């Protein structure tokens, strides 16, 4: 079977590298493509090699440009923002603000004044926008790209990025009769990002909670959602540390005699690195002021894609604090994974704001703690996925209301570490491995993809016949959005001025060149005429 796997960017490789390798080991050809590369997330696709040539890299998916590209991006941004008008998201202002900032066309910013449209109103609006999406014709360039790979299955991830152009990939596959599966990469993808916008043949999720999210928020038919468990975490169940505790502490510079607490940093959306550096400093100062934690060593592990401020952070005035790794690192590389695993495995407890590293700590049976903070409230309680970690929802996370309460909790878990595994086991068995703690998830993901390629009906779905009837609406909306942007966005005004100035400058150069050429030609013609005149009259004068 030939599988075309398109990721929004190379960073998603860390969620699916083991799945790709397993598919290749089963004899399938896997072609890897990305929609965009990100300078801040430098991950390479060519690190996978099965030794048989079954894993190949086919590069970038063609980017859709032109009028239809602009209309599609604007419409998808409008859809992605509109989902946050659902009543369930009224307590998530940070998510709404991020979507408005990233993709909502300026002409529709007035929508941000609407608190909610209610469940029915939101569904009707999204249904109308989805109909407009169906009216956008497919991209010929993207369709040619898919046809050239001739896949039996198209797998895309995550499809829910803000304004995602992976929608064009799904449309291209449908036009060619290729079944489409969507891999939901992480625990927050269905509530923290945009919509699916187009329904694939299969949506692969971790657990029943994500199945409900796909049905409720993305209108995915229940029979298209496949629960496989969280395959990115398979590696943590059987993994063993690459170093002893003594070796690890000596390597990073921690004291050997005392247990340490690990602080795991968050992504830039959850906590901008300068703000998190300031928070961590205040947290450590509070630890040092309490007798139970005054001498507790602290290891801070920066997020691989949010480490700018950590590169210059100085904690030398605080005893037994280490920031490690203190250089950029690639989370997909085995050395980085070993370092991350060892830092979790040898820790006595783990602290963070809101990060998937908390889940990895829970898999290893470590106590995980957090605290409500004013600066990060919008990306803790203001996100739906954070709620899954709370004990009242079957989670394991101990969340304190104040720093003092947090330090008391931390001192308590350090004194009875053996109880942590019982606290995390229930969550891990329902959220991470719903088919059983001893059942790896990666083979189940591969099984689902194989079943889709084997059993799915090959239905060709072209742009519907009624699509041209919607084009006036799409062009009018695009024109209004474009004009509004040009008139109100300072960057747009400056850009248009630069473009107009450049065009005027080119026009002046062309005109000046034309004048010079014209004058030159007239001059040459005048010279030739004068010569002929002289010859004529000179000859006539000689005859006389």
C-alpha positions in Angstrom: 0.0 0.0 0.0 1.2 3.5 -0.8 0.6 6.1 1.9 1.1 9.9 1.4 1.5 11.4 4.8 1.3 15.2 4.8 2.2 17.1 8.0 1.5 20.8 8.5 5.2 21.2 9.4 8.1 18.9 10.3 7.5 19.3 14.0 4.6 16.8 13.7 7.1 14.1 13.0 7.7 13.6 16.7 4.1 12.4 17.0 4.2 9.9 14.2 7.8 8.8 13.6 7.2 5.4 15.2 3.9 4.9 13.3 5.7 5.7 10.0 8.5 3.2 10.8 6.0 0.5 11.7 4.0 1.0 8.4 7.3 0.7 6.5 8.2 -2.4 8.4 4.8 -3.9 7.4 5.8 -3.4 3.8 4.0 -0.2 2.9 5.6 2.8 1.1 5.3 6.0 3.1 5.9 9.3 1.3 6.4 12.3 3.6 5.4 15.8 2.7 5.0 19.1 4.6 2.9 22.1 4.0 5.4 24.6 5.5 8.7 24.7 7.2 9.1 26.9 10.3 12.4 28.5 11.1 11.7 28.5 14.8 11.0 24.7 14.7 13.9 23.3 12.7 13.0 19.6 12.4 14.2 17.5 9.4 12.1 14.9 7.7 15.1 12.9 6.3 16.1 11.4 9.6 13.8 8.3 9.1 15.3 5.4 7.2 14.0 1.9 7.2 16.9 0.6 5.2 14.7 -0.6 2.5 13.8 2.7 0.8 10.1 2.5 1.8 10.2 5.9 3.6 10.7 8.7 1.1 10.6 12.5 1.4 8.7 14.2 -1.4 9.1 17.8 -0.1 6.6 20.7 0.1 3.0 20.5 -0.9 2.4 23.3 -3.4 1.0 26.4 -1.8 -2.2 27.7 -3.2 -1.9 31.3 -4.5 -4.0 33.7 -6.4 -7.5 34.9 -5.8 -8.9 31.6 -4.7 -6.0 31.1 -2.3 -6.8 34.4 -0.6 -10.5 33.7 -0.5 -10.0 30.2 0.9 -7.6 31.4 3.6 -10.0 34.2 4.7 -13.0 31.9 4.8 -11.2 29.3 6.8 -10.0 31.9 9.2 -13.6 33.1 9.6 -14.7 29.5 10.3 -11.9 29.0 12.8 -12.9 32.1 14.8 -16.6 31.4 14.6 -16.2 28.1 16.4 -15.3 30.1 19.5 -18.8 31.6 19.5 -20.0 28.3 20.9 -21.1 28.7 24.5 -18.6 26.1 25.6 -15.8 28.5 24.7 -17.1 31.6 26.5 -14.6 30.9 29.3 -11.7 30.6 26.8 -10.9 34.2 25.9 -7.2 33.4 25.2 -8.2 30.9 22.5 -10.6 33.4 20.8 -8.0 36.2 21.0 -5.3 34.0 19.4 -7.6 33.0 16.5 -8.7 36.6 16.0 -5.0 37.7 15.9 -3.9 34.9 13.6 -6.5 34.5 10.9 -9.8 36.4 11.4 -10.0 38.9 8.5 -10.1 42.5 9.7 -13.5 43.1 8.0 -15.0 40.6 10.4 -13.4 41.8 13.6 -16.8 43.0 14.8 -17.7 39.4 15.4 -15.4 39.6 18.5 -18.1 41.8 20.1 -20.5 38.8 20.1 -20.0 36.8 23.3 -21.8 33.7 22.0 -24.4 32.7 19.3 -25.6 29.8 21.4 -25.3 26.1 20.3 -27.9 26.3 17.5 -26.7 29.7 16.2 -23.1 28.6 16.1 -23.9 25.4 14.3 -26.0 27.2 11.7 -23.3 29.8 11.0 -20.6 27.0 10.7 -22.9 25.0 8.4 -23.3 28.0 6.1 -19.6 28.7 6.1 -18.9 25.0 5.4 -21.2 25.2 2.4 -19.2 28.2 1.1 -16.0 26.1 1.6 -17.5 23.4 -0.5 -18.1 26.0 -3.2 -14.3 26.8 -3.5 -12.9 24.8 -6.4 -10.0 22.5 -5.7 -6.4 23.5 -6.4 -5.0 22.1 -9.7 -1.4 22.2 -8.4 -2.3 20.3 -5.2 -4.3 17.8 -7.1 -1.4 17.2 -9.5 0.9 16.7 -6.5 -1.4 14.0 -5.0 -1.8 12.4 -8.4 2.0 12.2 -8.9 2.3 10.2 -5.6 -0.6 7.9 -6.6 -1.4 7.0 -3.0 -3.9 4.4 -1.7 -4.4 6.5 1.4 -3.8 10.2 2.3 -3.0 10.8 5.9 -2.9 14.4 7.1 -2.1 15.9 10.4 -3.4 17.9 12.1 -5.8 19.6 9.6 -7.0 21.9 12.4 -4.2 24.5 12.2 -5.6 28.0 12.0 -6.6 28.7 8.3 -5.0 25.4 7.4 -4.3 24.9 3.7 -4.4 21.1 4.3 -8.1 21.4 3.4 -6.9 21.6 -0.3 -5.1 18.3 0.2 -8.3 16.6 1.4 -10.2 18.1 -1.5 -7.6 16.9 -4.0 -7.7 13.4 -2.6 -11.5 13.3 -2.8 -11.4 14.5 -6.4 -9.1 11.5 -7.1 -11.0 9.0 -5.1 -8.3 8.6 -2.5 -9.5 7.8 1.1 -8.4 10.4 3.7 -7.5 9.9 7.3 -6.7 12.7 9.8 -4.4 12.1 12.7 -5.1 14.2 15.7 -1.6 14.7 16.9 -2.0 16.1 20.5 -4.4 16.3 23.4 -5.4 19.9 22.7 -5.8 19.8 18.9 -9.6 19.5 18.8 -10.3 22.3 21.3 -7.4 24.6 21.0 -7.1 25.1 17.3 -9.4 25.5 14.2 -12.0 23.3 12.7 -11.7 20.2 10.5 -13.8 22.2 7.9 -14.1 19.2 5.6 -14.9 15.7 6.9 -12.4 13.0 6.1 -13.1 9.3 5.9 -11.4 8.7 9.2 -10.4 10.7 12.2 -7.9 9.0 14.5 -8.1 10.1 18.1 -6.6 9.1 21.5 -9.6 8.4 23.7 -13.3 8.8 24.2 -12.9 12.4 25.3 -11.5 13.3 21.9 -14.2 11.3 20.2 -16.8 13.4 21.9 -14.9 16.6 20.9 -14.8 15.5 17.3 -18.5 14.8 17.3 -19.6 17.8 19.2 -17.3 20.6 18.0 -16.4 19.3 14.5 -19.6 17.6 13.4 -17.8 14.4 12.6 -20.0 11.3 12.2 -19.4 8.9 15.1 -18.6 6.0 12.8 -15.7 7.9 11.3 -13.9 8.4 14.6 -11.4 5.7 15.5 -10.0 5.6 19.1 -6.5 4.1 19.1 -4.9 5.6 22.2 -2.0 8.1 22.4 0.7 6.6 20.2 3.3 9.4 20.9 3.6 8.1 24.4 4.3 4.4 23.6 8.0 5.0 23.9 7.7 6.0 27.5 6.1 2.8 28.7 9.0 0.4 27.9 11.8 2.9 27.9 14.6 2.7 30.5 16.9 5.5 31.6 20.1 6.0 29.6 22.1 6.9 32.7 22.0 6.3 36.5 20.7 9.1 38.7 24.3 9.9 39.8 25.5 10.0 36.2 22.6 12.3 35.2 23.0 14.7 38.1 26.7 14.9 37.5 26.1 15.6 33.8 23.7 18.5 34.3 25.3 19.9 37.4 22.8 19.0 40.1 23.8 17.9 43.7 23.9 14.2 44.1 22.8 13.9 47.7 19.3 15.4 47.5 16.3 14.6 45.3 15.4 17.3 42.8 12.1 18.8 41.4 11.8 19.2 37.6 10.1 22.3 36.2 8.9 21.6 32.6 8.4 24.7 30.5 5.4 25.3 28.2 4.9 26.3 24.6 4.8 30.0 23.6 1.0 30.1 23.5 0.7 28.9 27.1 3.6 31.0 28.4 5.8 33.4 26.5 9.3 32.6 27.6 10.2 36.0 29.3 7.0 35.8 31.4 7.8 32.1 32.3 11.4 33.0 33.3 10.0 35.7 35.6 7.5 33.3 37.1 10.0 30.5 37.6 12.3 32.9 39.4 9.5 34.0 41.8 8.6 30.3 42.3 12.1 29.3 43.2 12.5 32.3 45.6 9.3 31.1 47.3 10.7 27.6 47.6 13.9 29.0 49.2 11.8 30.9 51.8 10.1 27.8 53.0 11.9 25.4 55.5 10.7 22.2 53.8 12.0 23.2 50.3 14.8 25.7 51.1 17.5 23.4 49.9 15.5 21.6 47.2 17.5 21.4 43.9 15.6 22.5 40.8 16.1 21.4 37.2 14.4 23.7 34.6 13.9 22.1 31.2 13.0 24.8 28.5 10.5 23.9 25.9 12.3 23.1 22.6 10.2 25.7 20.7 10.0 28.4 23.3 13.5 28.9 24.7 14.6 32.4 23.6 14.6 34.0 27.0 16.0 30.9 28.7 19.2 31.2 26.6 20.2 34.3 28.6 18.4 33.6 31.9 20.7 33.8 34.9 19.8 31.9 38.1 23.3 31.9 39.6 22.1 33.9 42.6 19.8 31.1 43.5 21.3 28.0 45.0 21.1 24.5 43.3 19.2 25.7 40.1 20.1 24.3 36.7 18.6 25.2 33.3 19.1 22.3 31.0 19.5 21.8 28.1 21.1 25.2 27.8 21.3 25.1 24.1 18.8 24.6 21.2 17.8 21.0 20.7 15.7 18.8 18.4 13.1 16.9 20.4 12.9 14.2 17.7 16.5 13.1 18.0 17.2 10.1 20.2 19.7 11.9 22.4 17.2 14.6 23.2 14.6 12.0 24.1 17.0 10.2 26.3 17.8 13.5 28.1 14.1 14.3 28.6 13.2 10.8 29.8 16.1 10.8 32.3 15.2 14.2 33.6 11.6 12.9 34.3 12.7 9.5 35.5 15.2 10.7 38.1 13.0 13.5 39.4 11.2 13.4 42.7 8.3 15.5 41.4 7.3 17.6 38.3 5.9 21.1 38.2 4.6 23.1 35.2 1.9 25.4 34.0 0.2 23.5 31.2 2.2 21.1 29.0 2.1 17.6 27.7 5.3 16.8 29.7 2.9 16.5 32.6 1.3 13.5 30.9 4.7 11.9 30.3 5.5 12.4 34.0 2.2 10.7 34.9 3.1 7.7 32.7 6.3 7.4 34.8 4.3 7.6 38.0 5.6 11.0 39.1 3.6 13.4 41.2 2.7 16.4 39.0 1.9 19.8 40.4 0.8 23.2 39.2 -0.8 26.4 40.5 -3.3 29.0 39.5 -1.5 32.1 38.4 -2.8 35.5 37.3 -0.5 35.7 34.3 -1.3 32.3 32.9 -5.0 31.9 33.9 -6.2 32.3 30.4 -4.1 29.4 29.2 -4.9 27.1 32.2 -8.6 27.3 33.1 -9.2 29.2 29.8 -8.4 26.0 27.8 -10.6 22.9 27.7 -7.8 20.4 27.5 -6.3 21.5 30.8 -9.6 20.4 32.6 -8.8 16.7 31.7 -5.8 16.9 34.1 -7.8 17.8 37.1 -8.8 15.2 39.7 -12.5 16.0 39.5 -12.3 15.0 35.8 -10.4 11.8 36.4 -7.0 13.5 36.2 -3.9 13.5 38.4 -2.8 17.1 38.6 -2.5 18.8 42.0 -3.4 22.5 41.4 -2.8 25.0 44.2 -4.5 28.4 44.5 -1.5 30.2 45.9 2.3 29.7 46.0 2.2 28.9 49.7 -0.4 26.2 49.2 1.7 24.8 46.3 4.8 24.6 48.5 2.9 22.7 51.1 1.6 20.3 48.5 5.1 19.8 47.1 6.6 19.1 50.5 3.8 16.6 51.1 4.4 14.6 47.8 8.1 14.6 48.4 7.5 12.8 51.7 5.3 10.1 50.2 6.4 9.5 46.7 5.2 5.9 46.5 1.6 7.0 46.3 2.0 8.9 43.1 1.7 5.9 40.7 -1.8 5.1 42.1 -2.9 8.7 41.5 -1.8 8.6 37.9 -2.7 5.0 36.8 -6.5 5.8 36.4 -5.8 8.7 34.1 -3.2 6.9 32.0 -5.5 3.9 31.5 -8.4 6.0 30.3 -6.7 8.9 28.5 -3.5 7.4 27.1 -4.2 3.7 26.7 -7.9 3.1 26.7 -7.5 -0.4 25.2 -5.4 -1.5 28.2 -2.2 -0.4 29.9 -0.4 -3.3 28.3 -1.7 -2.6 24.7 0.6 -0.3 22.7 -1.2 2.3 20.6 1.1 2.6 17.6 0.1 -0.7 16.1 -3.6 0.3 16.5 -2.9 3.5 14.5 -1.2 1.5 11.8 -4.2 -1.0 11.8 -6.7 1.9 11.3 -4.7 3.3 8.3 -4.5 -0.2 6.8 -8.2 -0.8 7.3 -9.0 2.5 5.6 -6.9 1.7 2.6 -8.3 -1.9 2.4 -12.0 -1.3 3.1 -12.9 2.3 2.2 -15.0 2.9 -0.9 -13.2 4.8 -3.6 -15.6 7.7 -4.1 -14.7 10.5 -6.5 -16.0 13.8 -5.0 -15.6 16.7 -7.3 -16.6 20.3 -6.7 -20.5 20.3 -6.6 -22.4 21.5 -9.6 -24.0 24.3 -7.6 -20.6 25.8 -6.5 -20.6 28.6 -9.2 -23.8 29.9 -7.7 -21.8 30.7 -4.5 -18.9 32.3 -6.3 -20.5 35.9 -6.3 -20.8 35.6 -2.5 -17.2 34.4 -2.1 -15.8 37.1 -4.5 -17.9 39.8 -2.8 -16.8 38.7 0.7 -13.2 38.4 -0.5 -13.3 41.8 -2.1 -14.8 43.5 1.0 -12.2 41.8 3.2 -9.4 42.8 0.9 -10.5 46.4 0.7 -11.0 46.6 4.4 -7.6 45.2 5.0 -6.0 47.6 2.6 -7.8 50.6 4.1 -7.3 49.8 7.9 -4.2 47.8 8.3 -1.2 50.1 8.7 1.1 47.4 7.4 -1.2 47.0 4.4 -1.2 50.8 3.8 2.6 50.9 4.0 2.9 47.9 1.7 0.5 49.4 -0.9 2.4 52.7 -0.7 5.7 50.8 -1.3 4.2 48.9 -4.2 2.6 52.0 -5.7 5.9 53.9 -5.2 7.8 51.1 -6.8 5.4 50.9 -9.8 5.6 54.7 -10.2 9.4 54.5 -10.1 9.3 51.8 -12.7 6.9 53.8 -14.8 9.1 56.8 -14.7 12.1 54.7 -15.7 10.2 53.2 -18.6 9.0 56.7 -19.7 12.5 58.2 -19.4 14.0 55.3 -21.3 11.3 55.7 -24.0 12.0 59.4 -24.3 15.8 58.7 -24.6 15.2 56.0 -27.2 12.8 58.3 -29.1 15.2 61.2 -29.0 18.1 58.9 -30.0 16.1 57.5 -32.9 15.0 61.0 -34.0 18.6 62.1 -33.7 19.9 59.2 -35.8 17.2 59.8 -38.4 18.0 63.5 -38.5 21.7 62.7 -39.0 20.9 60.2 -41.8 18.6 62.8 -43.5 21.3 65.5 -43.2 23.8 63.2 -44.8 21.4 62.3 -47.7 20.7 66.0 -48.1 24.4 66.9 -48.3 25.0 64.1 -50.8 22.1 65.2 -53.0 23.0 68.8 -53.0 26.7 68.1 -53.1 26.3 66.0 -56.2 24.0 68.6 -57.8 26.5 71.4 -57.1 29.3 69.3 -58.8 27.2 68.8 -62.0 26.7 72.5 -62.3 
